[in-house]
Amino acid sequence: MKTPTEDKNPKPDVTDRQILEILRNNSRISMTELGKRVHLTSQAVKNRLERLNDIGIVQRFTVNVDCPMYGYKTHAIIRLCMESSKQAKLVGVIQQGNCNIMHCYQTTGTQSYFIDGYFSDETDLQAFLEQIQPYGTYDIQIVLNDISLDME
């Protein structure tokens, strides 16, 4: 009989889900503390996390920067309607910009793309909008408040 760590494509169990939720709230938690919370040893938690990474459930480990403290004070959500054939050019514009794009999603509907980004100020936001304007039409929402959703 295979254990969950030996299985090539296991589904996450209750303990895996607990580990992931705890890490979503505090990715800096030590393996020892994480193990205590889910009633496992730190090595067992580390093994589970490595398995979740190996099978693709955990895709990457990252740092979530507080963009306003880092100098990006204007947070905007931009919906851009354009042809999907222009996607590669849009990605190039985003990658060369002086803004901090957190996410860019292609969604269903009228070839919509949602861009979630931080800009140093309204002037930088306007400059970005001028760069993407040739690719389609857009509307913009300025984020007023980021509502924290505690998972614990």
Disulfide bonds with the S-S distance in Angstrom:
none
